[in-house]
């Protein structure tokens, strides 16, 4: 069994340069331009130039930071892959079509829990919140990726190399999921009929980006909406409750550093003023909105206050 140091020195890891999402970058920009044209043609305000440029800037920063983080994560995955705790490595190889089917569901489940906890643990929410900070909803917002979420994200996928999936397969599937999630960030597509029952769609993801109390912390899906239905976090988009985009306290800035780090500053302010170690930890680890004195409320508390069933 190779040590982690030996793995990082091996040709195998230095050969890991393929990121499927990179190939789709031109397509992302073509679709953004197409959406911009549709808005212009139909006289619908879909984009604000400064806001969309800020989203693209966040995406560029995430892409640059992601190179080093993915390199480190890939090495860790290669190390864990050696253990093959279920003895399934030979059955879950790249050449096995059914292994890709199993991995599709395993990856999507991993993403669901990563995404859900990023909404329910405040220190993780501080890393994820920038993706929700635009008061617009368009394909450019899909690129408003975090600069800090990368540093914890891959922990939710660590179980996959342990049970026999090769890291190349895992990172490929993570990329496929990210590519899929791009197109759901639009107001142009309304309902997709029967697909709404099991796929993540623009309608479902509009709910996820809403600041309405009813919609907070709902629809954490990557590709499949089945996990939200199964674990009780699904919410349908309702005509009687039109989506209002953004976060509960909008930041109104296009400064990339404020977008990326403003919630970490908010946590620091709360921790400094907290009266005890327990409450300090609470402001970091409890759900966003938790407070020891009731001055702010979590999404579940807000729903209860407004008489909205969870």
C-alpha positions as CSV (number, residue, x, y, z in Angstrom):
1,X,0.0,0.0,0.0
2,X,1.4,3.4,-1.0
3,X,1.6,6.3,1.4
4,X,-0.1,9.6,0.7
5,X,3.4,11.1,-0.1
6,X,4.1,8.4,-2.6
7,X,0.8,9.0,-4.3
8,X,1.4,12.7,-4.6
9,X,4.7,11.9,-6.2
10,X,3.3,9.4,-8.7
11,X,2.7,9.9,-12.4
12,X,-0.9,8.9,-11.9
13,X,-1.8,12.0,-10.0
14,X,0.3,14.4,-12.1
15,X,-1.6,13.0,-15.1
16,X,-4.9,14.1,-13.5
17,X,-5.6,17.2,-15.5
18,X,-9.0,16.4,-17.1
19,X,-11.9,18.3,-15.7
20,X,-15.0,17.7,-17.8
21,X,-16.6,21.0,-16.8
22,X,-13.8,23.0,-18.5
23,X,-14.9,21.6,-21.9
24,X,-18.3,23.1,-21.3
25,X,-17.2,26.6,-20.4
26,X,-17.7,27.9,-24.0
27,X,-21.2,26.4,-23.9
28,X,-22.0,28.1,-20.6
29,X,-21.2,31.5,-22.2
30,X,-23.1,30.8,-25.3
31,X,-26.2,29.9,-23.3
32,X,-25.8,33.0,-21.1
33,X,-25.7,35.2,-24.3
34,X,-28.7,33.3,-25.7
35,X,-30.6,33.9,-22.4
36,X,-29.6,37.6,-22.6
37,X,-31.0,37.8,-26.1
38,X,-34.3,36.1,-25.1
39,X,-34.7,38.7,-22.4
40,X,-34.0,41.5,-24.8
41,X,-36.3,40.1,-27.4
42,X,-39.2,39.5,-25.0
43,X,-38.5,42.7,-23.0
44,X,-37.9,40.7,-19.8
45,X,-35.2,41.9,-17.4
46,X,-33.2,38.7,-16.9
47,X,-29.7,40.2,-16.4
48,X,-28.1,43.2,-14.7
49,X,-24.7,43.7,-16.2
50,X,-22.7,44.4,-13.0
51,X,-24.4,41.5,-11.2
52,X,-23.8,39.1,-14.0
53,X,-20.2,40.1,-14.2
54,X,-19.8,39.6,-10.5
55,X,-21.2,36.1,-10.8
56,X,-18.8,35.3,-13.7
57,X,-16.0,36.8,-11.6
58,X,-16.9,34.5,-8.7
59,X,-16.9,31.5,-11.1
60,X,-13.4,32.4,-12.4
61,X,-12.0,32.7,-8.9
62,X,-13.5,29.3,-8.0
63,X,-12.1,27.7,-11.1
64,X,-8.6,29.0,-10.3
65,X,-8.7,27.9,-6.6
66,X,-10.3,24.6,-7.6
67,X,-7.2,23.5,-9.5
68,X,-5.1,23.1,-6.3
69,X,-8.0,21.8,-4.1
70,X,-9.0,19.1,-6.7
71,X,-5.4,18.0,-7.0
72,X,-5.2,17.5,-3.2
73,X,-8.6,15.8,-3.1
74,X,-7.7,13.5,-5.9
75,X,-4.6,12.3,-4.1
76,X,-6.6,11.7,-0.9
77,X,-9.2,9.7,-2.9
78,X,-6.4,7.6,-4.6
79,X,-5.0,6.8,-1.1
80,X,-8.4,5.7,0.2
81,X,-9.1,3.7,-3.0
82,X,-6.4,1.3,-1.9
83,X,-8.4,0.1,1.0
84,X,-11.4,-1.3,-1.0
85,X,-13.2,-2.0,2.3
86,X,-16.0,-4.0,0.6
87,X,-13.8,-5.8,-1.9
88,X,-15.8,-4.4,-4.8
89,X,-13.0,-2.6,-6.7
90,X,-13.0,-5.2,-9.5
91,X,-16.7,-5.0,-9.9
92,X,-16.9,-1.2,-10.0
93,X,-14.3,-0.5,-12.6
94,X,-14.4,2.2,-15.3
95,X,-15.2,-0.5,-17.9
96,X,-18.4,-1.6,-16.1
97,X,-21.5,0.2,-17.3
98,X,-23.5,-0.7,-14.2
99,X,-20.8,0.8,-12.0
100,X,-21.5,4.1,-13.6
101,X,-25.2,3.7,-13.0
102,X,-24.6,3.0,-9.3
103,X,-22.1,5.9,-9.1
104,X,-24.7,8.2,-10.6
105,X,-27.0,7.7,-7.7
106,X,-24.2,7.6,-5.1
107,X,-22.8,10.9,-6.4
108,X,-26.2,12.5,-6.4
109,X,-26.9,11.4,-2.8
110,X,-23.5,12.7,-1.7
111,X,-24.2,16.0,-3.4
112,X,-27.6,16.2,-1.7
113,X,-26.2,15.9,1.8
114,X,-23.3,18.2,1.0
115,X,-25.7,20.8,-0.2
116,X,-28.3,20.3,2.6
117,X,-25.7,20.6,5.4
118,X,-24.3,23.7,3.6
119,X,-27.6,25.3,4.4
120,X,-28.0,23.9,7.9
121,X,-24.6,24.5,9.5
122,X,-23.7,28.1,9.6
123,X,-20.0,27.9,9.1
124,X,-20.7,25.9,5.9
125,X,-23.4,28.3,5.0
126,X,-20.9,31.1,5.2
127,X,-19.0,29.4,2.4
128,X,-22.1,28.6,0.3
129,X,-24.1,31.8,0.8
130,X,-22.5,33.7,-2.1
131,X,-24.2,31.4,-4.6
132,X,-27.5,32.7,-3.2
133,X,-26.5,36.4,-2.8
134,X,-27.8,37.6,-6.2
135,X,-31.3,39.1,-6.3
136,X,-31.5,38.0,-9.9
137,X,-31.9,34.5,-11.3
138,X,-30.2,33.6,-14.5
139,X,-27.6,31.4,-16.0
140,X,-24.8,33.7,-14.9
141,X,-25.9,33.0,-11.3
142,X,-25.0,29.4,-11.9
143,X,-21.4,30.5,-12.2
144,X,-21.5,32.4,-8.8
145,X,-19.5,29.7,-7.2
146,X,-17.9,29.7,-3.8
147,X,-14.2,30.3,-3.1
148,X,-14.2,28.5,0.2
149,X,-16.7,25.7,-0.2
150,X,-14.1,23.7,-2.1
151,X,-12.1,23.2,1.1
152,X,-14.8,21.0,2.7
153,X,-16.9,19.8,-0.2
154,X,-15.0,16.7,-1.1
155,X,-15.3,15.2,2.4
156,X,-18.9,14.2,1.4
157,X,-17.5,12.0,-1.4
158,X,-14.8,10.2,0.7
159,X,-16.9,7.1,1.1
160,X,-16.9,6.4,-2.6
161,X,-13.2,5.5,-3.1
162,X,-13.4,3.5,0.1
163,X,-16.1,1.2,-1.4
164,X,-14.2,0.7,-4.7
165,X,-15.0,3.6,-7.1
166,X,-11.9,4.9,-8.9
167,X,-11.3,8.7,-8.2
168,X,-11.3,9.4,-12.0
169,X,-14.9,8.0,-12.1
170,X,-15.9,10.1,-9.0
171,X,-14.5,13.4,-10.3
172,X,-16.0,12.8,-13.7
173,X,-19.4,12.3,-12.2
174,X,-19.0,15.3,-10.0
175,X,-18.3,17.3,-13.1
176,X,-21.3,15.9,-15.0
177,X,-23.5,16.9,-12.0
178,X,-22.2,20.5,-12.1
179,X,-22.8,20.7,-15.8
180,X,-26.4,19.6,-15.4
181,X,-27.0,22.1,-12.6
182,X,-26.0,25.0,-14.8
183,X,-29.1,25.0,-17.0
184,X,-31.6,24.9,-14.1
185,X,-30.6,28.5,-13.2
186,X,-33.2,30.2,-15.4
187,X,-36.6,31.8,-15.3
188,X,-37.1,31.2,-19.0
189,X,-38.2,27.6,-18.7
190,X,-41.4,27.1,-16.7
191,X,-42.6,23.5,-16.1
192,X,-41.2,20.3,-17.5
193,X,-44.3,18.2,-16.9
194,X,-43.7,14.6,-15.7
195,X,-39.9,15.3,-15.3
196,X,-40.8,17.5,-12.3
197,X,-41.5,14.4,-10.3
198,X,-38.0,13.0,-10.3
199,X,-35.6,15.5,-11.9
200,X,-34.2,18.7,-10.5
201,X,-35.6,21.4,-12.8
202,X,-35.6,25.2,-13.2
203,X,-38.9,25.4,-11.3
204,X,-37.5,23.3,-8.4
205,X,-34.2,25.2,-8.3
206,X,-36.0,28.6,-8.4
207,X,-37.5,27.6,-5.1
208,X,-34.0,26.8,-3.8
209,X,-32.8,30.3,-4.6
210,X,-35.8,32.1,-3.0
211,X,-35.8,34.2,0.1
212,X,-39.5,33.6,0.8
213,X,-40.0,32.0,4.2
214,X,-41.9,29.0,2.7
215,X,-39.0,28.3,0.3
216,X,-36.0,28.6,2.6
217,X,-33.7,25.6,2.7
218,X,-35.7,23.6,0.3
219,X,-34.9,21.5,-2.9
220,X,-31.2,20.7,-2.3
221,X,-31.1,18.4,-5.4
222,X,-28.2,18.1,-7.8
223,X,-29.7,16.1,-10.7
224,X,-32.5,14.1,-9.0
225,X,-35.3,15.7,-6.8
226,X,-36.0,12.2,-5.3
227,X,-33.8,12.8,-2.3
228,X,-35.7,16.0,-1.3
229,X,-39.0,14.1,-1.6
230,X,-37.5,11.2,0.4
231,X,-35.9,13.3,3.2
232,X,-38.7,15.9,3.6
233,X,-37.0,19.0,2.1
234,X,-39.1,19.2,-1.1
235,X,-41.2,22.3,-1.9
236,X,-43.1,22.9,-5.1
237,X,-43.0,26.4,-6.7
238,X,-46.4,28.0,-6.0
239,X,-48.2,30.6,-8.1
240,X,-49.7,32.1,-5.0
241,X,-46.2,32.6,-3.5
242,X,-44.0,34.1,-6.3
243,X,-40.3,33.6,-5.8
244,X,-38.3,36.5,-4.4
245,X,-34.6,35.9,-5.1
246,X,-31.7,36.6,-2.8
247,X,-31.0,36.0,0.8
248,X,-33.0,37.2,3.9
249,X,-30.6,40.1,4.4
250,X,-29.3,41.1,0.9
251,X,-25.8,42.5,0.7
252,X,-26.3,44.9,-2.3
253,X,-22.7,44.7,-3.5
254,X,-20.7,43.6,-6.6
255,X,-17.4,43.5,-4.7
256,X,-16.1,39.9,-5.1
257,X,-14.4,39.8,-1.8
258,X,-17.5,41.0,0.1
259,X,-19.6,38.5,-1.8
260,X,-17.2,35.7,-0.9
261,X,-16.5,36.5,2.7
262,X,-19.3,38.7,4.2
263,X,-21.0,35.9,6.2
264,X,-17.7,34.9,7.8
265,X,-17.5,38.4,9.1
266,X,-21.0,38.2,10.4
267,X,-20.1,35.0,12.2
268,X,-17.1,36.6,13.7
269,X,-19.1,39.5,15.0
270,X,-21.7,37.1,16.6
271,X,-18.9,35.0,18.1
272,X,-17.2,38.0,19.7
273,X,-20.4,39.2,21.3
274,X,-21.5,35.7,22.5
275,X,-21.6,35.4,26.3
276,X,-20.2,31.8,26.6
277,X,-18.2,29.2,24.7
278,X,-21.4,27.2,24.1
279,X,-23.1,30.1,22.4
280,X,-19.9,30.9,20.4
281,X,-20.0,27.4,19.1
282,X,-23.7,27.8,18.4
283,X,-23.1,30.7,16.1
284,X,-20.7,28.6,14.1
285,X,-22.4,25.2,14.1
286,X,-26.1,25.7,14.5
287,X,-28.4,26.6,11.6
288,X,-28.2,30.0,10.0
289,X,-30.4,32.4,11.9
290,X,-29.9,30.7,15.2
291,X,-29.4,33.1,18.1
292,X,-29.1,32.6,21.9
293,X,-31.4,35.5,22.6
294,X,-34.0,35.2,19.9
295,X,-32.9,38.3,17.9
296,X,-32.7,36.2,14.8
297,X,-34.4,33.0,13.7
298,X,-33.8,29.9,11.7
299,X,-35.8,29.0,8.6
300,X,-37.8,26.4,10.6
301,X,-38.5,29.0,13.3
302,X,-39.7,31.5,10.8
303,X,-42.0,29.0,9.2
304,X,-43.5,28.1,12.5
305,X,-43.9,31.8,13.4
306,X,-45.8,32.4,10.1
307,X,-47.9,29.2,10.4
308,X,-46.3,27.6,7.4
309,X,-46.0,23.8,7.7
310,X,-42.4,22.4,7.3
